Amino acid sequence: MKLFLMIVLAISSVILIASVLLQSGNSSGLSGSIAGGAEQLFGKKKSKGYEAILAKITAGAAILFVILSVVLVTME
């Protein structure tokens, strides 16, 4: 059981790394960070398409990674 969970943890970590690296950057430089925060606040974020799918995959992989990490630590 522990070996299976460790394999799933490794797969989820690879998926998490790949999904983060495939996402495009939100801003460029200091001026972009100020404008990027305002765009997120006022709902200019894209809700469809490639970015949304990657965001959902990233969130799912991160949640799975954290849960599996906690479970494996408590199994000791």
PDB file of N, CA, C, O and CB in Angstrom:
ATOM      1  N   MET A   1       0.821  -1.194   0.000  1.00  0.00           N
ATOM      2  CA  MET A   1       0.000   0.000   0.000  1.00  0.00           C
ATOM      3  C   MET A   1       0.865   1.259   0.000  1.00  0.00           C
ATOM      4  O   MET A   1       0.610   2.218  -0.729  1.00  0.00           O
ATOM      5  CB  MET A   1      -0.934  -0.002   1.205  1.00  0.00           C
ATOM      6  N   LYS A   2       1.902   1.220   0.848  1.00  0.00           N
ATOM      7  CA  LYS A   2       2.779   2.380   0.932  1.00  0.00           C
ATOM      8  C   LYS A   2       3.524   2.597  -0.384  1.00  0.00           C
ATOM      9  O   LYS A   2       3.711   3.740  -0.800  1.00  0.00           O
ATOM     10  CB  LYS A   2       3.775   2.211   2.084  1.00  0.00           C
ATOM     11  N   LEU A   3       3.947   1.528  -1.040  1.00  0.00           N
ATOM     12  CA  LEU A   3       4.632   1.650  -2.321  1.00  0.00           C
ATOM     13  C   LEU A   3       3.711   2.242  -3.372  1.00  0.00           C
ATOM     14  O   LEU A   3       4.136   3.079  -4.169  1.00  0.00           O
ATOM     15  CB  LEU A   3       5.151   0.291  -2.782  1.00  0.00           C
ATOM     16  N   PHE A   4       2.459   1.819  -3.383  1.00  0.00           N
ATOM     17  CA  PHE A   4       1.485   2.363  -4.333  1.00  0.00           C
ATOM     18  C   PHE A   4       1.276   3.860  -4.114  1.00  0.00           C
ATOM     19  O   PHE A   4       1.227   4.627  -5.076  1.00  0.00           O
ATOM     20  CB  PHE A   4       0.146   1.623  -4.206  1.00  0.00           C
ATOM     21  N   LEU A   5       1.154   4.278  -2.855  1.00  0.00           N
ATOM     22  CA  LEU A   5       0.971   5.696  -2.558  1.00  0.00           C
ATOM     23  C   LEU A   5       2.195   6.515  -2.946  1.00  0.00           C
ATOM     24  O   LEU A   5       2.072   7.657  -3.389  1.00  0.00           O
ATOM     25  CB  LEU A   5       0.668   5.887  -1.080  1.00  0.00           C
ATOM     26  N   MET A   6       3.378   5.927  -2.776  1.00  0.00           N
ATOM     27  CA  MET A   6       4.599   6.633  -3.168  1.00  0.00           C
ATOM     28  C   MET A   6       4.682   6.794  -4.683  1.00  0.00           C
ATOM     29  O   MET A   6       5.159   7.819  -5.169  1.00  0.00           O
ATOM     30  CB  MET A   6       5.834   5.888  -2.653  1.00  0.00           C
ATOM     31  N   ILE A   7       4.224   5.799  -5.428  1.00  0.00           N
ATOM     32  CA  ILE A   7       4.214   5.897  -6.891  1.00  0.00           C
ATOM     33  C   ILE A   7       3.221   6.962  -7.341  1.00  0.00           C
ATOM     34  O   ILE A   7       3.517   7.753  -8.236  1.00  0.00           O
ATOM     35  CB  ILE A   7       3.862   4.534  -7.528  1.00  0.00           C
ATOM     36  N   VAL A   8       2.041   6.981  -6.720  1.00  0.00           N
ATOM     37  CA  VAL A   8       1.046   8.005  -7.061  1.00  0.00           C
ATOM     38  C   VAL A   8       1.562   9.385  -6.691  1.00  0.00           C
ATOM     39  O   VAL A   8       1.308  10.346  -7.416  1.00  0.00           O
ATOM     40  CB  VAL A   8      -0.295   7.728  -6.348  1.00  0.00           C
ATOM     41  N   LEU A   9       2.282   9.509  -5.577  1.00  0.00           N
ATOM     42  CA  LEU A   9       2.882  10.784  -5.176  1.00  0.00           C
ATOM     43  C   LEU A   9       3.906  11.251  -6.208  1.00  0.00           C
ATOM     44  O   LEU A   9       3.939  12.433  -6.548  1.00  0.00           O
ATOM     45  CB  LEU A   9       3.546  10.656  -3.792  1.00  0.00           C
ATOM     46  N   ALA A  10       4.731  10.350  -6.705  1.00  0.00           N
ATOM     47  CA  ALA A  10       5.721  10.708  -7.714  1.00  0.00           C
ATOM     48  C   ALA A  10       5.046  11.160  -9.008  1.00  0.00           C
ATOM     49  O   ALA A  10       5.480  12.128  -9.633  1.00  0.00           O
ATOM     50  CB  ALA A  10       6.651   9.523  -7.989  1.00  0.00           C
ATOM     51  N   ILE A  11       3.992  10.463  -9.405  1.00  0.00           N
ATOM     52  CA  ILE A  11       3.269  10.845 -10.629  1.00  0.00           C
ATOM     53  C   ILE A  11       2.602  12.203 -10.450  1.00  0.00           C
ATOM     54  O   ILE A  11       2.638  13.034 -11.358  1.00  0.00           O
ATOM     55  CB  ILE A  11       2.211   9.778 -10.997  1.00  0.00           C
ATOM     56  N   SER A  12       1.998  12.435  -9.294  1.00  0.00           N
ATOM     57  CA  SER A  12       1.345  13.730  -9.068  1.00  0.00           C
ATOM     58  C   SER A  12       2.360  14.863  -9.015  1.00  0.00           C
ATOM     59  O   SER A  12       2.060  15.977  -9.445  1.00  0.00           O
ATOM     60  CB  SER A  12       0.533  13.699  -7.771  1.00  0.00           C
ATOM     61  N   SER A  13       3.547  14.601  -8.498  1.00  0.00           N
ATOM     62  CA  SER A  13       4.563  15.654  -8.469  1.00  0.00           C
ATOM     63  C   SER A  13       5.057  15.987  -9.868  1.00  0.00           C
ATOM     64  O   SER A  13       5.311  17.152 -10.171  1.00  0.00           O
ATOM     65  CB  SER A  13       5.736  15.237  -7.590  1.00  0.00           C
ATOM     66  N   VAL A  14       5.197  14.983 -10.722  1.00  0.00           N
ATOM     67  CA  VAL A  14       5.607  15.250 -12.107  1.00  0.00           C
ATOM     68  C   VAL A  14       4.515  16.040 -12.836  1.00  0.00           C
ATOM     69  O   VAL A  14       4.819  16.967 -13.587  1.00  0.00           O
ATOM     70  CB  VAL A  14       5.907  13.919 -12.859  1.00  0.00           C
ATOM     71  N   ILE A  15       3.259  15.681 -12.619  1.00  0.00           N
ATOM     72  CA  ILE A  15       2.150  16.411 -13.241  1.00  0.00           C
ATOM     73  C   ILE A  15       2.107  17.845 -12.726  1.00  0.00           C
ATOM     74  O   ILE A  15       1.869  18.771 -13.502  1.00  0.00           O
ATOM     75  CB  ILE A  15       0.805  15.703 -12.964  1.00  0.00           C
ATOM     76  N   LEU A  16       2.332  18.040 -11.437  1.00  0.00           N
ATOM     77  CA  LEU A  16       2.340  19.373 -10.856  1.00  0.00           C
ATOM     78  C   LEU A  16       3.454  20.228 -11.444  1.00  0.00           C
ATOM     79  O   LEU A  16       3.224  21.386 -11.793  1.00  0.00           O
ATOM     80  CB  LEU A  16       2.489  19.289  -9.346  1.00  0.00           C
ATOM     81  N   ILE A  17       4.640  19.681 -11.555  1.00  0.00           N
ATOM     82  CA  ILE A  17       5.768  20.417 -12.125  1.00  0.00           C
ATOM     83  C   ILE A  17       5.495  20.778 -13.582  1.00  0.00           C
ATOM     84  O   ILE A  17       5.734  21.911 -13.998  1.00  0.00           O
ATOM     85  CB  ILE A  17       7.061  19.591 -12.015  1.00  0.00           C
ATOM     86  N   ALA A  18       4.997  19.816 -14.356  1.00  0.00           N
ATOM     87  CA  ALA A  18       4.734  20.069 -15.775  1.00  0.00           C
ATOM     88  C   ALA A  18       3.636  21.103 -15.963  1.00  0.00           C
ATOM     89  O   ALA A  18       3.750  21.962 -16.837  1.00  0.00           O
ATOM     90  CB  ALA A  18       4.350  18.775 -16.482  1.00  0.00           C
ATOM     91  N   SER A  19       2.584  21.043 -15.170  1.00  0.00           N
ATOM     92  CA  SER A  19       1.494  22.002 -15.347  1.00  0.00           C
ATOM     93  C   SER A  19       1.908  23.412 -14.956  1.00  0.00           C
ATOM     94  O   SER A  19       1.451  24.378 -15.569  1.00  0.00           O
ATOM     95  CB  SER A  19       0.288  21.579 -14.532  1.00  0.00           C
ATOM     96  N   VAL A  20       2.755  23.549 -13.958  1.00  0.00           N
ATOM     97  CA  VAL A  20       3.240  24.875 -13.584  1.00  0.00           C
ATOM     98  C   VAL A  20       4.155  25.431 -14.666  1.00  0.00           C
ATOM     99  O   VAL A  20       4.080  26.615 -14.995  1.00  0.00           O
ATOM    100  CB  VAL A  20       3.978  24.822 -12.238  1.00  0.00           C
ATOM    101  N   LEU A  21       5.013  24.590 -15.219  1.00  0.00           N
ATOM    102  CA  LEU A  21       5.937  25.063 -16.249  1.00  0.00           C
ATOM    103  C   LEU A  21       5.236  25.400 -17.560  1.00  0.00           C
ATOM    104  O   LEU A  21       5.717  26.250 -18.309  1.00  0.00           O
ATOM    105  CB  LEU A  21       7.000  24.024 -16.500  1.00  0.00           C
ATOM    106  N   LEU A  22       4.123  24.759 -17.851  1.00  0.00           N
ATOM    107  CA  LEU A  22       3.405  25.030 -19.092  1.00  0.00           C
ATOM    108  C   LEU A  22       2.543  26.281 -19.030  1.00  0.00           C
ATOM    109  O   LEU A  22       2.128  26.788 -20.073  1.00  0.00           O
ATOM    110  CB  LEU A  22       2.550  23.858 -19.443  1.00  0.00           C
ATOM    111  N   GLN A  23       2.263  26.789 -17.841  1.00  0.00           N
ATOM    112  CA  GLN A  23       1.438  27.989 -17.731  1.00  0.00           C
ATOM    113  C   GLN A  23       2.213  29.221 -18.167  1.00  0.00           C
ATOM    114  O   GLN A  23       3.423  29.318 -17.959  1.00  0.00           O
ATOM    115  CB  GLN A  23       0.934  28.164 -16.299  1.00  0.00           C
ATOM    116  N   SER A  24       1.498  30.163 -18.776  1.00  0.00           N
ATOM    117  CA  SER A  24       2.141  31.400 -19.201  1.00  0.00           C
ATOM    118  C   SER A  24       2.255  32.344 -18.010  1.00  0.00           C
ATOM    119  O   SER A  24       1.482  32.260 -17.055  1.00  0.00           O
ATOM    120  CB  SER A  24       1.353  32.067 -20.359  1.00  0.00           C
ATOM    121  N   GLY A  25       3.228  33.238 -18.084  1.00  0.00           N
ATOM    122  CA  GLY A  25       3.428  34.201 -17.018  1.00  0.00           C
ATOM    123  C   GLY A  25       2.331  35.248 -17.006  1.00  0.00           C
ATOM    124  O   GLY A  25       1.795  35.607 -18.054  1.00  0.00           O
ATOM    125  N   ASN A  26       1.999  35.738 -15.821  1.00  0.00           N
ATOM    126  CA  ASN A  26       0.937  36.732 -15.702  1.00  0.00           C
ATOM    127  C   ASN A  26       1.397  38.130 -16.066  1.00  0.00           C
ATOM    128  O   ASN A  26       0.621  38.911 -16.617  1.00  0.00           O
ATOM    129  CB  ASN A  26       0.394  36.734 -14.305  1.00  0.00           C
ATOM    130  N   SER A  27       2.638  38.459 -15.770  1.00  0.00           N
ATOM    131  CA  SER A  27       3.081  39.829 -15.968  1.00  0.00           C
ATOM    132  C   SER A  27       4.566  39.865 -16.279  1.00  0.00           C
ATOM    133  O   SER A  27       5.277  38.864 -16.186  1.00  0.00           O
ATOM    134  CB  SER A  27       2.773  40.679 -14.737  1.00  0.00           C
ATOM    135  N   SER A  28       5.005  41.062 -16.654  1.00  0.00           N
ATOM    136  CA  SER A  28       6.437  41.241 -16.900  1.00  0.00           C
ATOM    137  C   SER A  28       6.899  42.476 -16.150  1.00  0.00           C
ATOM    138  O   SER A  28       6.526  43.598 -16.494  1.00  0.00           O
ATOM    139  CB  SER A  28       6.744  41.367 -18.428  1.00  0.00           C
ATOM    140  N   GLY A  29       7.707  42.268 -15.133  1.00  0.00           N
ATOM    141  CA  GLY A  29       8.258  43.388 -14.401  1.00  0.00           C
ATOM    142  C   GLY A  29       7.351  43.914 -13.310  1.00  0.00           C
ATOM    143  O   GLY A  29       6.303  43.340 -13.013  1.00  0.00           O
ATOM    144  N   LEU A  30       7.779  45.023 -12.717  1.00  0.00           N
ATOM    145  CA  LEU A  30       7.054  45.620 -11.602  1.00  0.00           C
ATOM    146  C   LEU A  30       5.741  46.241 -12.048  1.00  0.00           C
ATOM    147  O   LEU A  30       4.731  46.101 -11.358  1.00  0.00           O
ATOM    148  CB  LEU A  30       7.911  46.664 -10.922  1.00  0.00           C
ATOM    149  N   SER A  31       5.734  46.917 -13.174  1.00  0.00           N
ATOM    150  CA  SER A  31       4.491  47.546 -13.644  1.00  0.00           C
ATOM    151  C   SER A  31       3.454  46.496 -14.007  1.00  0.00           C
ATOM    152  O   SER A  31       2.258  46.721 -13.820  1.00  0.00           O
ATOM    153  CB  SER A  31       4.766  48.452 -14.855  1.00  0.00           C
ATOM    154  N   GLY A  32       3.885  45.365 -14.518  1.00  0.00           N
ATOM    155  CA  GLY A  32       2.960  44.292 -14.840  1.00  0.00           C
ATOM    156  C   GLY A  32       2.359  43.654 -13.603  1.00  0.00           C
ATOM    157  O   GLY A  32       1.223  43.181 -13.632  1.00  0.00           O
ATOM    158  N   SER A  33       3.117  43.638 -12.515  1.00  0.00           N
ATOM    159  CA  SER A  33       2.575  43.026 -11.291  1.00  0.00           C
ATOM    160  C   SER A  33       1.471  43.883 -10.698  1.00  0.00           C
ATOM    161  O   SER A  33       0.511  43.358 -10.133  1.00  0.00           O
ATOM    162  CB  SER A  33       3.686  42.815 -10.253  1.00  0.00           C
ATOM    163  N   ILE A  34       1.600  45.193 -10.822  1.00  0.00           N
ATOM    164  CA  ILE A  34       0.549  46.078 -10.312  1.00  0.00           C
ATOM    165  C   ILE A  34      -0.698  45.950 -11.178  1.00  0.00           C
ATOM    166  O   ILE A  34      -1.809  45.846 -10.659  1.00  0.00           O
ATOM    167  CB  ILE A  34       1.036  47.551 -10.274  1.00  0.00           C
ATOM    168  N   ALA A  35      -0.519  45.959 -12.479  1.00  0.00           N
ATOM    169  CA  ALA A  35      -1.656  45.830 -13.390  1.00  0.00           C
ATOM    170  C   ALA A  35      -2.247  44.431 -13.326  1.00  0.00           C
ATOM    171  O   ALA A  35      -3.461  44.267 -13.451  1.00  0.00           O
ATOM    172  CB  ALA A  35      -1.236  46.157 -14.825  1.00  0.00           C
ATOM    173  N   GLY A  36      -1.409  43.422 -13.132  1.00  0.00           N
ATOM    174  CA  GLY A  36      -1.900  42.054 -13.051  1.00  0.00           C
ATOM    175  C   GLY A  36      -2.803  41.833 -11.863  1.00  0.00           C
ATOM    176  O   GLY A  36      -3.782  41.092 -11.955  1.00  0.00           O
ATOM    177  N   GLY A  37      -2.487  42.467 -10.743  1.00  0.00           N
ATOM    178  CA  GLY A  37      -3.348  42.359  -9.579  1.00  0.00           C
ATOM    179  C   GLY A  37      -4.693  43.008  -9.802  1.00  0.00           C
ATOM    180  O   GLY A  37      -5.717  42.497  -9.348  1.00  0.00           O
ATOM    181  N   ALA A  38      -4.701  44.135 -10.501  1.00  0.00           N
ATOM    182  CA  ALA A  38      -5.961  44.817 -10.791  1.00  0.00           C
ATOM    183  C   ALA A  38      -6.799  44.012 -11.772  1.00  0.00           C
ATOM    184  O   ALA A  38      -8.024  43.968 -11.649  1.00  0.00           O
ATOM    185  CB  ALA A  38      -5.699  46.219 -11.349  1.00  0.00           C
ATOM    186  N   GLU A  39      -6.158  43.378 -12.739  1.00  0.00           N
ATOM    187  CA  GLU A  39      -6.901  42.570 -13.702  1.00  0.00           C
ATOM    188  C   GLU A  39      -7.550  41.382 -13.024  1.00  0.00           C
ATOM    189  O   GLU A  39      -8.685  41.032 -13.347  1.00  0.00           O
ATOM    190  CB  GLU A  39      -5.987  42.096 -14.825  1.00  0.00           C
ATOM    191  N   GLN A  40      -6.856  40.756 -12.094  1.00  0.00           N
ATOM    192  CA  GLN A  40      -7.434  39.625 -11.370  1.00  0.00           C
ATOM    193  C   GLN A  40      -8.576  40.084 -10.476  1.00  0.00           C
ATOM    194  O   GLN A  40      -9.577  39.383 -10.331  1.00  0.00           O
ATOM    195  CB  GLN A  40      -6.363  38.915 -10.534  1.00  0.00           C
ATOM    196  N   LEU A  41      -8.428  41.248  -9.885  1.00  0.00           N
ATOM    197  CA  LEU A  41      -9.448  41.758  -8.974  1.00  0.00           C
ATOM    198  C   LEU A  41     -10.740  42.076  -9.708  1.00  0.00           C
ATOM    199  O   LEU A  41     -11.826  41.814  -9.192  1.00  0.00           O
ATOM    200  CB  LEU A  41      -8.943  42.998  -8.255  1.00  0.00           C
ATOM    201  N   PHE A  42     -10.634  42.634 -10.900  1.00  0.00           N
ATOM    202  CA  PHE A  42     -11.820  43.065 -11.631  1.00  0.00           C
ATOM    203  C   PHE A  42     -12.313  42.036 -12.634  1.00  0.00           C
ATOM    204  O   PHE A  42     -13.150  42.363 -13.475  1.00  0.00           O
ATOM    205  CB  PHE A  42     -11.538  44.348 -12.337  1.00  0.00           C
ATOM    206  N   GLY A  43     -11.830  40.822 -12.574  1.00  0.00           N
ATOM    207  CA  GLY A  43     -12.395  39.732 -13.355  1.00  0.00           C
ATOM    208  C   GLY A  43     -12.001  39.691 -14.808  1.00  0.00           C
ATOM    209  O   GLY A  43     -12.800  39.272 -15.645  1.00  0.00           O
ATOM    210  N   LYS A  44     -10.804  40.108 -15.137  1.00  0.00           N
ATOM    211  CA  LYS A  44     -10.355  40.051 -16.519  1.00  0.00           C
ATOM    212  C   LYS A  44      -9.646  38.732 -16.818  1.00  0.00           C
ATOM    213  O   LYS A  44      -9.048  38.567 -17.882  1.00  0.00           O
ATOM    214  CB  LYS A  44      -9.433  41.225 -16.821  1.00  0.00           C
ATOM    215  N   LYS A  45      -9.716  37.812 -15.886  1.00  0.00           N
ATOM    216  CA  LYS A  45      -9.058  36.522 -16.032  1.00  0.00           C
ATOM    217  C   LYS A  45      -9.834  35.646 -17.010  1.00  0.00           C
ATOM    218  O   LYS A  45     -11.065  35.645 -17.012  1.00  0.00           O
ATOM    219  CB  LYS A  45      -8.925  35.821 -14.668  1.00  0.00           C
ATOM    220  N   LYS A  46      -9.116  34.911 -17.830  1.00  0.00           N
ATOM    221  CA  LYS A  46      -9.759  34.029 -18.798  1.00  0.00           C
ATOM    222  C   LYS A  46     -10.350  32.823 -18.085  1.00  0.00           C
ATOM    223  O   LYS A  46      -9.662  32.155 -17.312  1.00  0.00           O
ATOM    224  CB  LYS A  46      -8.759  33.580 -19.881  1.00  0.00           C
ATOM    225  N   SER A  47     -11.617  32.545 -18.342  1.00  0.00           N
ATOM    226  CA  SER A  47     -12.261  31.432 -17.661  1.00  0.00           C
ATOM    227  C   SER A  47     -12.375  30.211 -18.559  1.00  0.00           C
ATOM    228  O   SER A  47     -12.784  29.148 -18.093  1.00  0.00           O
ATOM    229  CB  SER A  47     -13.632  31.842 -17.174  1.00  0.00           C
ATOM    230  N   LYS A  48     -12.026  30.334 -19.827  1.00  0.00           N
ATOM    231  CA  LYS A  48     -12.105  29.215 -20.748  1.00  0.00           C
ATOM    232  C   LYS A  48     -10.753  29.036 -21.431  1.00  0.00           C
ATOM    233  O   LYS A  48      -9.923  29.944 -21.461  1.00  0.00           O
ATOM    234  CB  LYS A  48     -13.231  29.434 -21.793  1.00  0.00           C
ATOM    235  N   GLY A  49     -10.563  27.870 -21.962  1.00  0.00           N
ATOM    236  CA  GLY A  49      -9.380  27.646 -22.769  1.00  0.00           C
ATOM    237  C   GLY A  49      -8.262  26.925 -22.054  1.00  0.00           C
ATOM    238  O   GLY A  49      -8.442  26.290 -21.014  1.00  0.00           O
ATOM    239  N   TYR A  50      -7.120  27.054 -22.651  1.00  0.00           N
ATOM    240  CA  TYR A  50      -5.919  26.337 -22.238  1.00  0.00           C
ATOM    241  C   TYR A  50      -5.476  26.711 -20.829  1.00  0.00           C
ATOM    242  O   TYR A  50      -5.112  25.840 -20.039  1.00  0.00           O
ATOM    243  CB  TYR A  50      -4.797  26.608 -23.212  1.00  0.00           C
ATOM    244  N   GLU A  51      -5.507  28.012 -20.511  1.00  0.00           N
ATOM    245  CA  GLU A  51      -5.056  28.453 -19.196  1.00  0.00           C
ATOM    246  C   GLU A  51      -5.958  27.925 -18.084  1.00  0.00           C
ATOM    247  O   GLU A  51      -5.481  27.558 -17.011  1.00  0.00           O
ATOM    248  CB  GLU A  51      -5.001  29.972 -19.143  1.00  0.00           C
ATOM    249  N   ALA A  52      -7.246  27.891 -18.345  1.00  0.00           N
ATOM    250  CA  ALA A  52      -8.178  27.406 -17.321  1.00  0.00           C
ATOM    251  C   ALA A  52      -7.982  25.917 -17.058  1.00  0.00           C
ATOM    252  O   ALA A  52      -8.034  25.473 -15.911  1.00  0.00           O
ATOM    253  CB  ALA A  52      -9.626  27.676 -17.745  1.00  0.00           C
ATOM    254  N   ILE A  53      -7.759  25.157 -18.108  1.00  0.00           N
ATOM    255  CA  ILE A  53      -7.524  23.721 -17.940  1.00  0.00           C
ATOM    256  C   ILE A  53      -6.241  23.477 -17.152  1.00  0.00           C
ATOM    257  O   ILE A  53      -6.203  22.632 -16.258  1.00  0.00           O
ATOM    258  CB  ILE A  53      -7.448  23.020 -19.311  1.00  0.00           C
ATOM    259  N   LEU A  54      -5.191  24.223 -17.489  1.00  0.00           N
ATOM    260  CA  LEU A  54      -3.933  24.056 -16.758  1.00  0.00           C
ATOM    261  C   LEU A  54      -4.076  24.486 -15.300  1.00  0.00           C
ATOM    262  O   LEU A  54      -3.470  23.879 -14.417  1.00  0.00           O
ATOM    263  CB  LEU A  54      -2.816  24.859 -17.432  1.00  0.00           C
ATOM    264  N   ALA A  55      -4.858  25.509 -15.041  1.00  0.00           N
ATOM    265  CA  ALA A  55      -5.062  25.951 -13.663  1.00  0.00           C
ATOM    266  C   ALA A  55      -5.792  24.876 -12.854  1.00  0.00           C
ATOM    267  O   ALA A  55      -5.458  24.643 -11.692  1.00  0.00           O
ATOM    268  CB  ALA A  55      -5.855  27.272 -13.633  1.00  0.00           C
ATOM    269  N   LYS A  56      -6.782  24.224 -13.459  1.00  0.00           N
ATOM    270  CA  LYS A  56      -7.505  23.166 -12.762  1.00  0.00           C
ATOM    271  C   LYS A  56      -6.615  21.946 -12.535  1.00  0.00           C
ATOM    272  O   LYS A  56      -6.670  21.326 -11.472  1.00  0.00           O
ATOM    273  CB  LYS A  56      -8.751  22.768 -13.552  1.00  0.00           C
ATOM    274  N   ILE A  57      -5.806  21.604 -13.519  1.00  0.00           N
ATOM    275  CA  ILE A  57      -4.882  20.480 -13.368  1.00  0.00           C
ATOM    276  C   ILE A  57      -3.862  20.776 -12.269  1.00  0.00           C
ATOM    277  O   ILE A  57      -3.539  19.901 -11.466  1.00  0.00           O
ATOM    278  CB  ILE A  57      -4.163  20.184 -14.705  1.00  0.00           C
ATOM    279  N   THR A  58      -3.357  22.007 -12.235  1.00  0.00           N
ATOM    280  CA  THR A  58      -2.390  22.394 -11.215  1.00  0.00           C
ATOM    281  C   THR A  58      -2.999  22.319  -9.823  1.00  0.00           C
ATOM    282  O   THR A  58      -2.374  21.804  -8.896  1.00  0.00           O
ATOM    283  CB  THR A  58      -1.870  23.801 -11.483  1.00  0.00           C
ATOM    284  N   ALA A  59      -4.209  22.826  -9.675  1.00  0.00           N
ATOM    285  CA  ALA A  59      -4.869  22.791  -8.370  1.00  0.00           C
ATOM    286  C   ALA A  59      -5.138  21.354  -7.923  1.00  0.00           C
ATOM    287  O   ALA A  59      -4.922  21.016  -6.760  1.00  0.00           O
ATOM    288  CB  ALA A  59      -6.183  23.581  -8.417  1.00  0.00           C
ATOM    289  N   GLY A  60      -5.599  20.523  -8.827  1.00  0.00           N
ATOM    290  CA  GLY A  60      -5.861  19.127  -8.489  1.00  0.00           C
ATOM    291  C   GLY A  60      -4.608  18.375  -8.115  1.00  0.00           C
ATOM    292  O   GLY A  60      -4.602  17.616  -7.147  1.00  0.00           O
ATOM    293  N   ALA A  61      -3.536  18.579  -8.879  1.00  0.00           N
ATOM    294  CA  ALA A  61      -2.276  17.901  -8.581  1.00  0.00           C
ATOM    295  C   ALA A  61      -1.684  18.385  -7.257  1.00  0.00           C
ATOM    296  O   ALA A  61      -1.100  17.599  -6.512  1.00  0.00           O
ATOM    297  CB  ALA A  61      -1.272  18.124  -9.718  1.00  0.00           C
ATOM    298  N   ALA A  62      -1.835  19.679  -6.966  1.00  0.00           N
ATOM    299  CA  ALA A  62      -1.313  20.218  -5.703  1.00  0.00           C
ATOM    300  C   ALA A  62      -2.077  19.648  -4.506  1.00  0.00           C
ATOM    301  O   ALA A  62      -1.475  19.289  -3.494  1.00  0.00           O
ATOM    302  CB  ALA A  62      -1.399  21.757  -5.699  1.00  0.00           C
ATOM    303  N   ILE A  63      -3.400  19.566  -4.628  1.00  0.00           N
ATOM    304  CA  ILE A  63      -4.210  19.008  -3.542  1.00  0.00           C
ATOM    305  C   ILE A  63      -3.860  17.533  -3.322  1.00  0.00           C
ATOM    306  O   ILE A  63      -3.702  17.084  -2.187  1.00  0.00           O
ATOM    307  CB  ILE A  63      -5.721  19.163  -3.853  1.00  0.00           C
ATOM    308  N   LEU A  64      -3.741  16.790  -4.424  1.00  0.00           N
ATOM    309  CA  LEU A  64      -3.380  15.373  -4.331  1.00  0.00           C
ATOM    310  C   LEU A  64      -1.999  15.196  -3.714  1.00  0.00           C
ATOM    311  O   LEU A  64      -1.791  14.299  -2.896  1.00  0.00           O
ATOM    312  CB  LEU A  64      -3.422  14.718  -5.714  1.00  0.00           C
ATOM    313  N   PHE A  65      -1.060  16.045  -4.103  1.00  0.00           N
ATOM    314  CA  PHE A  65       0.303  15.982  -3.577  1.00  0.00           C
ATOM    315  C   PHE A  65       0.320  16.203  -2.066  1.00  0.00           C
ATOM    316  O   PHE A  65       0.973  15.460  -1.334  1.00  0.00           O
ATOM    317  CB  PHE A  65       1.192  17.022  -4.272  1.00  0.00           C
ATOM    318  N   VAL A  66      -0.393  17.216  -1.604  1.00  0.00           N
ATOM    319  CA  VAL A  66      -0.405  17.527  -0.170  1.00  0.00           C
ATOM    320  C   VAL A  66      -1.074  16.406   0.614  1.00  0.00           C
ATOM    321  O   VAL A  66      -0.565  15.984   1.652  1.00  0.00           O
ATOM    322  CB  VAL A  66      -1.130  18.864   0.092  1.00  0.00           C
ATOM    323  N   ILE A  67      -2.198  15.927   0.129  1.00  0.00           N
ATOM    324  CA  ILE A  67      -2.914  14.861   0.842  1.00  0.00           C
ATOM    325  C   ILE A  67      -2.069  13.590   0.918  1.00  0.00           C
ATOM    326  O   ILE A  67      -1.970  12.968   1.975  1.00  0.00           O
ATOM    327  CB  ILE A  67      -4.259  14.560   0.151  1.00  0.00           C
ATOM    328  N   LEU A  68      -1.461  13.209  -0.204  1.00  0.00           N
ATOM    329  CA  LEU A  68      -0.631  12.008  -0.200  1.00  0.00           C
ATOM    330  C   LEU A  68       0.592  12.170   0.696  1.00  0.00           C
ATOM    331  O   LEU A  68       1.004  11.221   1.363  1.00  0.00           O
ATOM    332  CB  LEU A  68      -0.195  11.668  -1.615  1.00  0.00           C
ATOM    333  N   SER A  69       1.171  13.362   0.712  1.00  0.00           N
ATOM    334  CA  SER A  69       2.329  13.601   1.575  1.00  0.00           C
ATOM    335  C   SER A  69       1.958  13.430   3.040  1.00  0.00           C
ATOM    336  O   SER A  69       2.691  12.799   3.801  1.00  0.00           O
ATOM    337  CB  SER A  69       2.896  15.003   1.338  1.00  0.00           C
ATOM    338  N   VAL A  70       0.826  13.989   3.431  1.00  0.00           N
ATOM    339  CA  VAL A  70       0.385  13.878   4.831  1.00  0.00           C
ATOM    340  C   VAL A  70       0.076  12.432   5.178  1.00  0.00           C
ATOM    341  O   VAL A  70       0.430  11.962   6.258  1.00  0.00           O
ATOM    342  CB  VAL A  70      -0.855  14.759   5.087  1.00  0.00           C
ATOM    343  N   VAL A  71      -0.590  11.717   4.257  1.00  0.00           N
ATOM    344  CA  VAL A  71      -0.929  10.328   4.517  1.00  0.00           C
ATOM    345  C   VAL A  71       0.326   9.468   4.661  1.00  0.00           C
ATOM    346  O   VAL A  71       0.403   8.613   5.544  1.00  0.00           O
ATOM    347  CB  VAL A  71      -1.814   9.785   3.400  1.00  0.00           C
ATOM    348  N   LEU A  72       1.301   9.698   3.792  1.00  0.00           N
ATOM    349  CA  LEU A  72       2.533   8.905   3.869  1.00  0.00           C
ATOM    350  C   LEU A  72       3.325   9.192   5.134  1.00  0.00           C
ATOM    351  O   LEU A  72       3.951   8.290   5.691  1.00  0.00           O
ATOM    352  CB  LEU A  72       3.402   9.171   2.657  1.00  0.00           C
ATOM    353  N   VAL A  73       3.304  10.430   5.590  1.00  0.00           N
ATOM    354  CA  VAL A  73       4.028  10.770   6.824  1.00  0.00           C
ATOM    355  C   VAL A  73       3.343  10.125   8.020  1.00  0.00           C
ATOM    356  O   VAL A  73       4.013   9.635   8.929  1.00  0.00           O
ATOM    357  CB  VAL A  73       4.108  12.309   7.013  1.00  0.00           C
ATOM    358  N   THR A  74       2.021  10.122   8.027  1.00  0.00           N
ATOM    359  CA  THR A  74       1.313   9.548   9.173  1.00  0.00           C
ATOM    360  C   THR A  74       1.325   8.024   9.170  1.00  0.00           C
ATOM    361  O   THR A  74       1.011   7.420  10.196  1.00  0.00           O
ATOM    362  CB  THR A  74      -0.112  10.039   9.192  1.00  0.00           C
ATOM    363  N   MET A  75       1.673   7.382   8.067  1.00  0.00           N
ATOM    364  CA  MET A  75       1.729   5.926   7.996  1.00  0.00           C
ATOM    365  C   MET A  75       2.936   5.350   8.712  1.00  0.00           C
ATOM    366  O   MET A  75       2.963   4.152   8.995  1.00  0.00           O
ATOM    367  CB  MET A  75       1.739   5.483   6.563  1.00  0.00           C
ATOM    368  N   GLU A  76       3.917   6.152   9.007  1.00  0.00           N
ATOM    369  CA  GLU A  76       5.165   5.669   9.645  1.00  0.00           C
ATOM    370  C   GLU A  76       4.926   4.974  10.930  1.00  0.00           C
ATOM    371  O   GLU A  76       5.873   4.520  11.572  1.00  0.00           O
ATOM    372  CB  GLU A  76       6.107   6.794   9.885  1.00  0.00           C
TER     373      GLU A  76
END
